[in-house]
Amino acid sequence: MLSGLVCPGVGQIYNGQWAKGVATLTGVLAGLGYLFYGIWKGFSAYFAMMNAITDPTFVTTPPTPGLSGWLFRGVLIGGGPAITLWVWSAWDAHRVALRRGGGGAATRPSASTLPLR
């Protein structure tokens, strides 16, 4: 499970679910890419607007969604689903490892399951 928290999809690959692991990693990277694209576009629009306000000779293109619009799009379309998929990936890898008896801390017997002598 720890590997799935560090890099999404690695837990699935470790469990032998290659397609699910690669799809998860691709989905998270695409979502984070769109998040950073939205941040970049938002701040670019903000600085273009500030240049237009301070420099009367500055010619701008027609208005585009400003800082808040692009940030909202980036978080809503990219960041939220990417983080949700990342957390689900770690949970799913842990669940599959437990179901398969994958060893590690997840399947160690607790004190209540040890036989009494």
mmCIF file of the C-alpha atoms, coordinates in Angstrom:
data_MODEL
# 
_entry.id   MODEL 
# 
loop_
_atom_site.group_PDB 
_atom_site.id 
_atom_site.type_symbol 
_atom_site.label_atom_id 
_atom_site.label_alt_id 
_atom_site.label_comp_id 
_atom_site.label_asym_id 
_atom_site.label_entity_id 
_atom_site.label_seq_id 
_atom_site.pdbx_PDB_ins_code 
_atom_site.Cartn_x 
_atom_site.Cartn_y 
_atom_site.Cartn_z 
_atom_site.occupancy 
_atom_site.B_iso_or_equiv 
_atom_site.pdbx_formal_charge 
_atom_site.auth_seq_id 
_atom_site.auth_comp_id 
_atom_site.auth_asym_id 
_atom_site.auth_atom_id 
_atom_site.pdbx_PDB_model_num 
ATOM 1   C CA . MET A 1 1   ? 0.000   0.000   0.000   1.00 0.00 ? 1   MET A CA 1 
ATOM 2   C CA . LEU A 1 2   ? 2.849   2.385   0.756   1.00 0.00 ? 2   LEU A CA 1 
ATOM 3   C CA . SER A 1 3   ? 4.168   2.177   -2.793  1.00 0.00 ? 3   SER A CA 1 
ATOM 4   C CA . GLY A 1 4   ? 0.703   3.102   -4.075  1.00 0.00 ? 4   GLY A CA 1 
ATOM 5   C CA . LEU A 1 5   ? 0.717   6.240   -1.943  1.00 0.00 ? 5   LEU A CA 1 
ATOM 6   C CA . VAL A 1 6   ? 4.097   7.330   -3.296  1.00 0.00 ? 6   VAL A CA 1 
ATOM 7   C CA . CYS A 1 7   ? 3.399   6.607   -6.961  1.00 0.00 ? 7   CYS A CA 1 
ATOM 8   C CA . PRO A 1 8   ? -0.164  5.801   -8.098  1.00 0.00 ? 8   PRO A CA 1 
ATOM 9   C CA . GLY A 1 9   ? -0.581  2.506   -9.911  1.00 0.00 ? 9   GLY A CA 1 
ATOM 10  C CA . VAL A 1 10  ? 2.586   0.897   -8.538  1.00 0.00 ? 10  VAL A CA 1 
ATOM 11  C CA . GLY A 1 11  ? 0.573   -1.102  -6.003  1.00 0.00 ? 11  GLY A CA 1 
ATOM 12  C CA . GLN A 1 12  ? -1.556  -2.576  -8.781  1.00 0.00 ? 12  GLN A CA 1 
ATOM 13  C CA . ILE A 1 13  ? 1.538   -3.401  -10.838 1.00 0.00 ? 13  ILE A CA 1 
ATOM 14  C CA . TYR A 1 14  ? 3.122   -5.046  -7.784  1.00 0.00 ? 14  TYR A CA 1 
ATOM 15  C CA . ASN A 1 15  ? -0.059  -7.128  -7.360  1.00 0.00 ? 15  ASN A CA 1 
ATOM 16  C CA . GLY A 1 16  ? 0.185   -8.248  -10.996 1.00 0.00 ? 16  GLY A CA 1 
ATOM 17  C CA . GLN A 1 17  ? -2.588  -6.012  -12.351 1.00 0.00 ? 17  GLN A CA 1 
ATOM 18  C CA . TRP A 1 18  ? -0.520  -4.329  -15.059 1.00 0.00 ? 18  TRP A CA 1 
ATOM 19  C CA . ALA A 1 19  ? -3.350  -2.829  -17.103 1.00 0.00 ? 19  ALA A CA 1 
ATOM 20  C CA . LYS A 1 20  ? -5.058  -1.326  -14.056 1.00 0.00 ? 20  LYS A CA 1 
ATOM 21  C CA . GLY A 1 21  ? -1.750  0.056   -12.782 1.00 0.00 ? 21  GLY A CA 1 
ATOM 22  C CA . VAL A 1 22  ? -0.792  1.701   -16.068 1.00 0.00 ? 22  VAL A CA 1 
ATOM 23  C CA . ALA A 1 23  ? -4.321  3.099   -16.541 1.00 0.00 ? 23  ALA A CA 1 
ATOM 24  C CA . THR A 1 24  ? -4.273  4.525   -13.009 1.00 0.00 ? 24  THR A CA 1 
ATOM 25  C CA . LEU A 1 25  ? -0.857  6.112   -13.463 1.00 0.00 ? 25  LEU A CA 1 
ATOM 26  C CA . THR A 1 26  ? -1.898  7.571   -16.824 1.00 0.00 ? 26  THR A CA 1 
ATOM 27  C CA . GLY A 1 27  ? -5.146  8.958   -15.396 1.00 0.00 ? 27  GLY A CA 1 
ATOM 28  C CA . VAL A 1 28  ? -3.437  10.587  -12.423 1.00 0.00 ? 28  VAL A CA 1 
ATOM 29  C CA . LEU A 1 29  ? -0.703  12.112  -14.585 1.00 0.00 ? 29  LEU A CA 1 
ATOM 30  C CA . ALA A 1 30  ? -3.284  13.461  -17.045 1.00 0.00 ? 30  ALA A CA 1 
ATOM 31  C CA . GLY A 1 31  ? -5.331  14.967  -14.226 1.00 0.00 ? 31  GLY A CA 1 
ATOM 32  C CA . LEU A 1 32  ? -2.325  16.572  -12.574 1.00 0.00 ? 32  LEU A CA 1 
ATOM 33  C CA . GLY A 1 33  ? -1.175  17.835  -15.978 1.00 0.00 ? 33  GLY A CA 1 
ATOM 34  C CA . TYR A 1 34  ? -4.526  19.540  -16.520 1.00 0.00 ? 34  TYR A CA 1 
ATOM 35  C CA . LEU A 1 35  ? -4.386  20.976  -13.001 1.00 0.00 ? 35  LEU A CA 1 
ATOM 36  C CA . PHE A 1 36  ? -1.004  22.583  -13.679 1.00 0.00 ? 36  PHE A CA 1 
ATOM 37  C CA . TYR A 1 37  ? -2.186  23.723  -17.119 1.00 0.00 ? 37  TYR A CA 1 
ATOM 38  C CA . GLY A 1 38  ? -5.159  25.444  -15.482 1.00 0.00 ? 38  GLY A CA 1 
ATOM 39  C CA . ILE A 1 39  ? -2.886  27.138  -12.956 1.00 0.00 ? 39  ILE A CA 1 
ATOM 40  C CA . TRP A 1 40  ? -0.543  28.301  -15.741 1.00 0.00 ? 40  TRP A CA 1 
ATOM 41  C CA . LYS A 1 41  ? -3.400  29.597  -17.918 1.00 0.00 ? 41  LYS A CA 1 
ATOM 42  C CA . GLY A 1 42  ? -5.019  31.317  -14.943 1.00 0.00 ? 42  GLY A CA 1 
ATOM 43  C CA . PHE A 1 43  ? -1.914  33.203  -13.956 1.00 0.00 ? 43  PHE A CA 1 
ATOM 44  C CA . SER A 1 44  ? -1.133  34.027  -17.600 1.00 0.00 ? 44  SER A CA 1 
ATOM 45  C CA . ALA A 1 45  ? -4.597  35.568  -17.966 1.00 0.00 ? 45  ALA A CA 1 
ATOM 46  C CA . TYR A 1 46  ? -4.135  37.455  -14.706 1.00 0.00 ? 46  TYR A CA 1 
ATOM 47  C CA . PHE A 1 47  ? -0.802  38.953  -15.776 1.00 0.00 ? 47  PHE A CA 1 
ATOM 48  C CA . ALA A 1 48  ? -2.167  39.844  -19.230 1.00 0.00 ? 48  ALA A CA 1 
ATOM 49  C CA . MET A 1 49  ? -5.044  41.646  -17.541 1.00 0.00 ? 49  MET A CA 1 
ATOM 50  C CA . MET A 1 50  ? -2.637  43.502  -15.243 1.00 0.00 ? 50  MET A CA 1 
ATOM 51  C CA . ASN A 1 51  ? -0.538  44.580  -18.258 1.00 0.00 ? 51  ASN A CA 1 
ATOM 52  C CA . ALA A 1 52  ? -3.674  45.858  -19.989 1.00 0.00 ? 52  ALA A CA 1 
ATOM 53  C CA . ILE A 1 53  ? -4.631  47.881  -16.927 1.00 0.00 ? 53  ILE A CA 1 
ATOM 54  C CA . THR A 1 54  ? -1.215  49.446  -16.363 1.00 0.00 ? 54  THR A CA 1 
ATOM 55  C CA . ASP A 1 55  ? -0.164  50.032  -19.988 1.00 0.00 ? 55  ASP A CA 1 
ATOM 56  C CA . PRO A 1 56  ? -2.706  51.870  -22.169 1.00 0.00 ? 56  PRO A CA 1 
ATOM 57  C CA . THR A 1 57  ? -0.817  50.942  -25.369 1.00 0.00 ? 57  THR A CA 1 
ATOM 58  C CA . PHE A 1 58  ? -0.963  47.199  -24.600 1.00 0.00 ? 58  PHE A CA 1 
ATOM 59  C CA . VAL A 1 59  ? -3.276  45.442  -27.068 1.00 0.00 ? 59  VAL A CA 1 
ATOM 60  C CA . THR A 1 60  ? -4.963  42.305  -25.792 1.00 0.00 ? 60  THR A CA 1 
ATOM 61  C CA . THR A 1 61  ? -6.956  39.535  -27.389 1.00 0.00 ? 61  THR A CA 1 
ATOM 62  C CA . PRO A 1 62  ? -10.645 39.141  -26.561 1.00 0.00 ? 62  PRO A CA 1 
ATOM 63  C CA . PRO A 1 63  ? -11.237 38.372  -22.890 1.00 0.00 ? 63  PRO A CA 1 
ATOM 64  C CA . THR A 1 64  ? -10.729 34.807  -21.734 1.00 0.00 ? 64  THR A CA 1 
ATOM 65  C CA . PRO A 1 65  ? -11.600 33.257  -18.396 1.00 0.00 ? 65  PRO A CA 1 
ATOM 66  C CA . GLY A 1 66  ? -9.398  34.897  -15.793 1.00 0.00 ? 66  GLY A CA 1 
ATOM 67  C CA . LEU A 1 67  ? -7.488  33.531  -12.865 1.00 0.00 ? 67  LEU A CA 1 
ATOM 68  C CA . SER A 1 68  ? -10.456 32.134  -10.972 1.00 0.00 ? 68  SER A CA 1 
ATOM 69  C CA . GLY A 1 69  ? -12.021 30.537  -14.060 1.00 0.00 ? 69  GLY A CA 1 
ATOM 70  C CA . TRP A 1 70  ? -8.923  28.618  -15.077 1.00 0.00 ? 70  TRP A CA 1 
ATOM 71  C CA . LEU A 1 71  ? -8.051  27.667  -11.506 1.00 0.00 ? 71  LEU A CA 1 
ATOM 72  C CA . PHE A 1 72  ? -11.580 26.364  -11.004 1.00 0.00 ? 72  PHE A CA 1 
ATOM 73  C CA . ARG A 1 73  ? -11.378 24.351  -14.216 1.00 0.00 ? 73  ARG A CA 1 
ATOM 74  C CA . GLY A 1 74  ? -7.966  22.966  -13.307 1.00 0.00 ? 74  GLY A CA 1 
ATOM 75  C CA . VAL A 1 75  ? -9.057  21.870  -9.847  1.00 0.00 ? 75  VAL A CA 1 
ATOM 76  C CA . LEU A 1 76  ? -12.481 20.619  -10.856 1.00 0.00 ? 76  LEU A CA 1 
ATOM 77  C CA . ILE A 1 77  ? -11.503 18.766  -14.026 1.00 0.00 ? 77  ILE A CA 1 
ATOM 78  C CA . GLY A 1 78  ? -7.902  17.843  -13.229 1.00 0.00 ? 78  GLY A CA 1 
ATOM 79  C CA . GLY A 1 79  ? -6.916  18.001  -9.584  1.00 0.00 ? 79  GLY A CA 1 
ATOM 80  C CA . GLY A 1 80  ? -9.992  16.590  -7.864  1.00 0.00 ? 80  GLY A CA 1 
ATOM 81  C CA . PRO A 1 81  ? -10.320 13.456  -9.983  1.00 0.00 ? 81  PRO A CA 1 
ATOM 82  C CA . ALA A 1 82  ? -6.534  12.905  -9.963  1.00 0.00 ? 82  ALA A CA 1 
ATOM 83  C CA . ILE A 1 83  ? -6.319  12.965  -6.171  1.00 0.00 ? 83  ILE A CA 1 
ATOM 84  C CA . THR A 1 84  ? -9.439  10.800  -5.848  1.00 0.00 ? 84  THR A CA 1 
ATOM 85  C CA . LEU A 1 85  ? -7.977  8.261   -8.279  1.00 0.00 ? 85  LEU A CA 1 
ATOM 86  C CA . TRP A 1 86  ? -4.649  8.333   -6.411  1.00 0.00 ? 86  TRP A CA 1 
ATOM 87  C CA . VAL A 1 87  ? -6.284  7.557   -3.047  1.00 0.00 ? 87  VAL A CA 1 
ATOM 88  C CA . TRP A 1 88  ? -8.510  4.887   -4.605  1.00 0.00 ? 88  TRP A CA 1 
ATOM 89  C CA . SER A 1 89  ? -5.435  3.306   -6.188  1.00 0.00 ? 89  SER A CA 1 
ATOM 90  C CA . ALA A 1 90  ? -3.703  2.921   -2.822  1.00 0.00 ? 90  ALA A CA 1 
ATOM 91  C CA . TRP A 1 91  ? -6.867  1.529   -1.209  1.00 0.00 ? 91  TRP A CA 1 
ATOM 92  C CA . ASP A 1 92  ? -7.479  -0.913  -4.067  1.00 0.00 ? 92  ASP A CA 1 
ATOM 93  C CA . ALA A 1 93  ? -3.898  -2.195  -4.046  1.00 0.00 ? 93  ALA A CA 1 
ATOM 94  C CA . HIS A 1 94  ? -4.125  -2.794  -0.292  1.00 0.00 ? 94  HIS A CA 1 
ATOM 95  C CA . ARG A 1 95  ? -7.495  -4.548  -0.625  1.00 0.00 ? 95  ARG A CA 1 
ATOM 96  C CA . VAL A 1 96  ? -6.279  -6.834  -3.425  1.00 0.00 ? 96  VAL A CA 1 
ATOM 97  C CA . ALA A 1 97  ? -3.088  -7.680  -1.507  1.00 0.00 ? 97  ALA A CA 1 
ATOM 98  C CA . LEU A 1 98  ? -5.145  -8.657  1.544   1.00 0.00 ? 98  LEU A CA 1 
ATOM 99  C CA . ARG A 1 99  ? -7.496  -10.778 -0.556  1.00 0.00 ? 99  ARG A CA 1 
ATOM 100 C CA . ARG A 1 100 ? -4.561  -12.616 -2.131  1.00 0.00 ? 100 ARG A CA 1 
ATOM 101 C CA . GLY A 1 101 ? -2.710  -13.064 1.175   1.00 0.00 ? 101 GLY A CA 1 
ATOM 102 C CA . GLY A 1 102 ? 0.126   -10.836 0.044   1.00 0.00 ? 102 GLY A CA 1 
ATOM 103 C CA . GLY A 1 103 ? 2.170   -10.796 3.265   1.00 0.00 ? 103 GLY A CA 1 
ATOM 104 C CA . GLY A 1 104 ? 3.545   -7.756  4.993   1.00 0.00 ? 104 GLY A CA 1 
ATOM 105 C CA . ALA A 1 105 ? 1.963   -5.937  7.914   1.00 0.00 ? 105 ALA A CA 1 
ATOM 106 C CA . ALA A 1 106 ? -1.498  -6.314  6.394   1.00 0.00 ? 106 ALA A CA 1 
ATOM 107 C CA . THR A 1 107 ? -1.623  -10.112 6.954   1.00 0.00 ? 107 THR A CA 1 
ATOM 108 C CA . ARG A 1 108 ? 0.448   -10.553 10.107  1.00 0.00 ? 108 ARG A CA 1 
ATOM 109 C CA . PRO A 1 109 ? -1.500  -12.288 12.861  1.00 0.00 ? 109 PRO A CA 1 
ATOM 110 C CA . SER A 1 110 ? -2.562  -10.065 15.703  1.00 0.00 ? 110 SER A CA 1 
ATOM 111 C CA . ALA A 1 111 ? -2.244  -10.974 19.367  1.00 0.00 ? 111 ALA A CA 1 
ATOM 112 C CA . SER A 1 112 ? -5.883  -12.087 19.450  1.00 0.00 ? 112 SER A CA 1 
ATOM 113 C CA . THR A 1 113 ? -5.365  -14.689 16.692  1.00 0.00 ? 113 THR A CA 1 
ATOM 114 C CA . LEU A 1 114 ? -2.216  -16.323 18.118  1.00 0.00 ? 114 LEU A CA 1 
ATOM 115 C CA . PRO A 1 115 ? -2.752  -19.719 19.751  1.00 0.00 ? 115 PRO A CA 1 
ATOM 116 C CA . LEU A 1 116 ? -2.475  -19.898 23.531  1.00 0.00 ? 116 LEU A CA 1 
ATOM 117 C CA . ARG A 1 117 ? 0.190   -22.212 25.030  1.00 0.00 ? 117 ARG A CA 1 
# 
